[in-house]
Each structure stands twice: as C-alpha cells, then as structure tokens.
Amino acid sequence: MNAKPGTEIALVGAGCFWGVEHIFAEQDGIINAISGYSGGHVENPTYKQICTDMTGHAEVVQVTFDPAKISYEQVIDIFFRLHDPTQINRQGPDIGTQYRSVIYYYNDEQKAAAQRVKDKFAPRFKRPIATAIEPAKPFYIAEDYHQDYYVKTGKEPYCHVLRDE
C-alpha cells in the first residue's frame, strides 16, 4: 500500500468495477478511485485474462481517501450499501469469481473495522453475507479504458446503486 501522507487506502471488490469506482468517486472525502485487479496468482493480468476465471483475481477498486473527512468504516459502509453482499461470485447479471464480494485489508485495524461493519449489516439481509475479508494482495491497475468508464461513456451503473442507511 502506497498511501500518500494524510491519506489511507481501502481495496474492495463488489462486482463489476465500473459502477463501484463511479459511486466511490462521487463521495465526499474520496480522493481517488481506481479500477483494477487483486487477489489472484497472475502478475499484471489483463482484462481478457480475468474474464477466463483462471487468474484468481477479482475486479476491485482501490479507494484513496482522506481520513479527516471520511473514516475507513464509512468507506466500508458505502461498500456494503452499493451492492448485494449476499451474492456469491456474481453481482446482478455479471457471473464469475472475478465479481466476488471481497474486502482486502492492509492492517489489523482495517480487518477489525471491516468485520464490525459486516456484522452491522448482517441483520439487514435475509441471506448470509458472502463478503470475504482477506489480507491485501498486490493491486494491478486495469487498462485505461476501464478507468472512469461511466464518465467517459455517459452511462449510469447498471448493477450498483447506493442504498440509504
């Protein structure tokens, strides 16, 4: 993790990274949201490789935030509100392990905070939360055409909606 002084990084996967990145980028206190890949065994994977379901990677978003404006717990709260964390290896119409719900933590404080927020959300769903909480692995930035996809195309996210508390 290479956070600049005065910032922190969260790394999350909640289905297709386009919608996740777009929603995070619009939140107060978020400095940057970058689409990419993490959690697998292939170095510098491509989108084409990810789509084979053979790399072990998930589509993720690296969220850089200002902890003076938004806490890590608030970032994870947004994560749980923008997707259905009970779905296993899918989100809406997107199916495959690359679309799994996962929080990658960088330290024990992030791990504990992620678990607290997951526990807070558990009673809100009829099915168990499938979100994995795992140690962070290397993050690989996705290809340029994936970055700011919805801003570039003028479209709206189709399987991510930020639900109210």
PyMOL commands that set and color helices and strands:
alter all, ss='L'
color gray80, all
select helices_A, chain A and resi 17-25+47-50+72-81+97-99+108-124+144-146+149-153
alter helices_A, ss='H'
color red, helices_A
select strands_A, chain A and resi 8-14+30-38+58-65+90-91+94-95+101-105+132-135+140-141
alter strands_A, ss='S'
color yellow, strands_A
deselect
rebuild
show_as cartoon
